[in-house]
Structures are given as C-alpha cells and as structure tokens.
C-alpha cells in the first residue's frame, strides 16, 4: 500500500510583548489569511499553544503555534506547518 507523504516546515520567532499581544497578533494574522482556530489557546507550564487550519475545504494543512517565555518581557516560539502531499502541487499528477 502507498502511504501519503506529509510535509513539515518550522519557523522560529522571538520578540517582546505580553502573551495577550502575541495571541491577538496570531489570531488576527491567521484570520486575514483565511484560517481558523481549531485548538484554542491553552496555557502550558512554559507558555501557550494553539492550532489553526485553512477555511478552504480544498486546502490542506495545519499550523501549530508554540509561544514560550524566553526572558522577562521576551517571548519566542515555533510555528510548525504540516500538509499532506495529496493536497500539494499539481492536481493532474497521476
């Protein structure tokens, strides 16, 4: 049997501000891109996490956001984007 490939990309970030400002930033940015929050922001021992997906049913993928404290006013984190190969690229592929 053939197994569908999954593609992953990761982007790190760091900056200053309150966690609420970061959360508003990501929520607003993803909404403008046509994505919705599928896993609400949750507090963890080290910060916050959330997950977004595209509203377009023909689009694939999801983005997980991890936001962690790196200093007194500094926060950093990781955006992890995943998509399956069946939804990427040319629809005319065999």
N, C-alpha and C positions, 0 to 999 in steps of 0.2 A: 504494500500500500504506500502511496505517496503521502508525505507529511507536508502540510502547509508551512512555509517559512515565515518567521516573524522577524521584523527588522526593529532594531532599537537604536536610539540616539540619546545622548545625555549632554546636558549643558549645565555648568555650574555658574553660580552668581554670588555676589556679596555686596552689601551696602548698608547704609544707616537708615534708621527709622524705627517706628513702632510696629509690632506684628500686625496690628489692625490696618496700618497703611499698606503693608505688603499684601495682605489678604484682599483689600479693596483694589489694589493695582492688578493682581492676577485675575480676580473675578471680572473686573471691567475689561481687561485686555482680551480674555478668552470670550466674553460675551460679544465684543465687537468683531471677533473672528468667526462667530457662528458656532461656538462651542458652549456646552452646558456643564454644570457641576453635577457629577454622578455620585461622588462621595464627598459629602460636606466636610468642611474644615474641621479637623479633630486635633485636640491638644494631645501632645505626647510628652514624655519626660524631658525631651530636649528641644521641643518646638511645636510645629504644626505640620499637618499633611492634608492634601486634598487630591481629587482626581477629576479630570474633565474628559468629555467626548464630543465629537462633532455632531451638530444637529442634523446635518445632511445624512440621510439614511444610506446613501451611496458611498459615503466616505468611511474610511476605516481608521481605527487607531484610538489611542487614548494618551493622555499626558498626566503623569503623577507629579505632584509638586511636594517637595520636602523643604521646609523652612526651619532653620536651626539657629540658635543664638551663637555668635562667634566672638562676642565682646559685649561691653556694657550697652552700647547703642547699636552695635553691629549685628546684622543677620546675614546668613548665607544659606545656600541650599543647592538643590539639584532638581532640574526638570528632566524627567525620563519619558521619552516619547516612544510608543510602540505601535506598529502597524503590521498587518498580515500581508503577505505577498499577493494574495488573491485580489486585493483591492488596490494594489500599487501598479502604476505603469499602464501599459497598453492593454486595452480590453480585447484586442484582436489576437493576443497571444494564444497559442494552442494550449 
